[in-house]
Amino acid sequence: MAMCQVCRRTLLAGERYRTWRWARRDQTVCAVCEPDARDAGAVRVVDAYEIVRATGLTQTVRRVA
């Protein structure tokens, strides 16, 4: 499970995020909060977006319909 370190929201499966560095730590930031992270002085570590994967849930999720 991934969480945005700016808005503290749990990222949904398939949602895009990037890794930013501030306070000597790598932080996960959602696409919506990127301007806030930049304004706070963070530096983007990875240029490409990453996507939250939900592969671990396939054994526990029941299909409906």
Backbone as CSV, one residue per row, in Angstrom:
resi,resn,N_x,N_y,N_z,CA_x,CA_y,CA_z,C_x,C_y,C_z
1,MET,0.844,-1.163,0.000,0.000,0.000,0.000,0.899,1.238,0.000
2,ALA,0.590,2.180,-0.859,1.375,3.404,-0.957,0.543,4.581,-0.452
3,MET,1.229,5.574,0.108,0.542,6.744,0.632,1.299,7.991,0.201
4,CYS,0.562,9.018,-0.213,1.173,10.295,-0.561,1.651,10.964,0.721
5,GLN,2.882,11.423,0.724,3.452,12.034,1.923,3.065,13.497,2.089
6,VAL,2.381,14.077,1.101,1.944,15.471,1.205,0.523,15.536,1.745
7,CYS,-0.412,14.850,1.074,-1.816,14.906,1.499,-2.190,13.758,2.436
8,ARG,-1.284,12.789,2.626,-1.464,11.650,3.524,-2.616,10.743,3.100
9,ARG,-2.908,10.744,1.805,-3.990,9.928,1.267,-3.421,8.609,0.751
10,THR,-4.141,7.514,0.973,-3.742,6.221,0.442,-3.987,6.218,-1.058
11,LEU,-2.973,5.847,-1.831,-3.086,5.840,-3.287,-3.863,4.612,-3.745
12,LEU,-4.719,4.808,-4.724,-5.552,3.736,-5.246,-4.792,2.919,-6.283
13,ALA,-5.251,1.692,-6.502,-4.637,0.830,-7.502,-4.737,1.498,-8.872
14,GLY,-3.632,1.564,-9.582,-3.586,2.189,-10.894,-3.268,3.671,-10.872
15,GLU,-3.213,4.268,-9.695,-2.931,5.703,-9.592,-1.439,5.971,-9.797
16,ARG,-1.139,7.114,-10.444,0.256,7.460,-10.737,0.868,8.266,-9.596
17,TYR,2.157,8.032,-9.384,2.899,8.790,-8.374,4.350,8.894,-8.800
18,ARG,5.077,9.788,-8.169,6.520,9.912,-8.388,7.218,9.939,-7.036
19,THR,8.510,9.647,-7.084,9.328,9.701,-5.880,10.062,11.033,-5.842
20,TRP,9.929,11.755,-4.749,10.585,13.040,-4.533,11.475,12.926,-3.308
21,ARG,12.514,13.744,-3.241,13.427,13.719,-2.098,13.415,15.075,-1.404
22,TRP,13.150,15.036,-0.100,13.345,16.199,0.745,13.597,15.703,2.152
23,ALA,14.284,16.513,2.917,14.710,16.145,4.275,15.520,14.849,4.266
24,ARG,16.337,14.682,3.223,17.236,13.525,3.069,16.515,12.188,3.022
25,ARG,15.252,12.194,2.618,14.487,10.947,2.506,13.714,10.951,1.197
26,ASP,13.544,9.762,0.612,12.703,9.619,-0.577,11.256,9.497,-0.124
27,GLN,10.376,10.289,-0.752,8.972,10.329,-0.367,8.103,10.065,-1.591
28,THR,6.992,9.379,-1.402,6.018,9.133,-2.454,5.058,10.314,-2.501
29,VAL,4.852,10.870,-3.702,3.964,12.023,-3.864,3.019,11.740,-5.032
30,CYS,1.713,11.923,-4.810,0.739,11.706,-5.886,0.847,12.830,-6.919
31,ALA,0.269,12.597,-8.089,0.358,13.571,-9.183,-0.310,14.893,-8.824
32,VAL,-1.332,14.859,-7.990,-2.049,16.080,-7.606,-1.192,16.974,-6.703
33,CYS,-0.384,16.383,-5.854,0.398,17.136,-4.868,1.790,17.540,-5.347
34,GLU,2.147,17.211,-6.584,3.487,17.542,-7.074,3.824,19.029,-6.991
35,PRO,2.905,19.955,-7.333,3.245,21.378,-7.196,3.558,21.776,-5.750
36,ASP,2.837,21.185,-4.798,3.103,21.479,-3.387,4.476,20.960,-2.963
37,ALA,4.846,19.786,-3.450,6.160,19.222,-3.128,7.270,20.095,-3.719
38,ARG,7.069,20.563,-4.945,8.063,21.426,-5.591,8.198,22.741,-4.827
39,ASP,7.072,23.315,-4.408,7.101,24.571,-3.647,7.772,24.400,-2.287
40,ALA,7.714,23.191,-1.737,8.326,22.921,-0.436,9.830,22.686,-0.543
41,GLY,10.359,22.684,-1.779,11.791,22.520,-1.964,12.231,21.103,-2.251
42,ALA,11.285,20.223,-2.554,11.632,18.841,-2.864,12.232,18.744,-4.261
43,VAL,13.033,17.701,-4.475,13.666,17.442,-5.763,13.132,16.119,-6.284
44,ARG,12.678,16.112,-7.537,12.140,14.887,-8.125,13.273,13.896,-8.361
45,VAL,13.127,12.671,-7.866,14.147,11.636,-8.004,13.984,10.903,-9.329
46,VAL,12.754,10.605,-9.702,12.457,9.830,-10.903,11.596,10.688,-11.825
47,ASP,11.972,10.763,-13.117,11.189,11.552,-14.070,9.917,10.836,-14.509
48,ALA,9.980,9.530,-14.645,8.823,8.770,-15.117,7.850,8.508,-13.967
49,TYR,6.566,8.448,-14.297,5.566,8.096,-13.290,5.637,6.613,-12.990
50,GLU,5.337,6.254,-11.766,5.165,4.864,-11.383,3.686,4.666,-11.110
51,ILE,3.226,3.418,-11.161,1.814,3.122,-10.979,1.664,2.155,-9.814
52,VAL,0.681,2.410,-8.960,0.401,1.523,-7.837,-0.125,0.207,-8.397
53,ARG,0.485,-0.885,-8.006,0.078,-2.215,-8.457,-0.770,-2.883,-7.376
54,ALA,-1.729,-3.654,-7.791,-2.593,-4.358,-6.846,-2.512,-5.861,-7.055
55,THR,-1.360,-6.350,-7.450,-1.228,-7.775,-7.758,-1.374,-8.645,-6.528
56,GLY,-1.044,-8.131,-5.360,-1.162,-8.926,-4.143,-2.596,-9.151,-3.707
57,LEU,-3.535,-8.421,-4.278,-4.927,-8.541,-3.874,-5.702,-9.576,-4.679
58,THR,-5.115,-10.137,-5.722,-5.877,-11.020,-6.610,-6.359,-12.283,-5.906
59,GLN,-5.697,-12.720,-4.867,-6.120,-13.931,-4.171,-7.255,-13.658,-3.200
60,THR,-7.434,-12.432,-2.766,-8.438,-12.143,-1.746,-9.665,-11.415,-2.272
61,VAL,-9.612,-10.887,-3.484,-10.737,-10.156,-4.043,-11.677,-11.111,-4.755
62,ARG,-12.951,-11.009,-4.426,-13.956,-11.875,-5.046,-14.597,-11.149,-6.221
63,ARG,-14.690,-11.806,-7.346,-15.305,-11.196,-8.521,-16.824,-11.216,-8.370
64,VAL,-17.427,-10.122,-8.725,-18.879,-10.016,-8.677,-19.361,-9.666,-10.071
65,ALA,-20.393,-10.298,-10.522,-21.040,-10.071,-11.820,-20.576,-10.996,-12.839
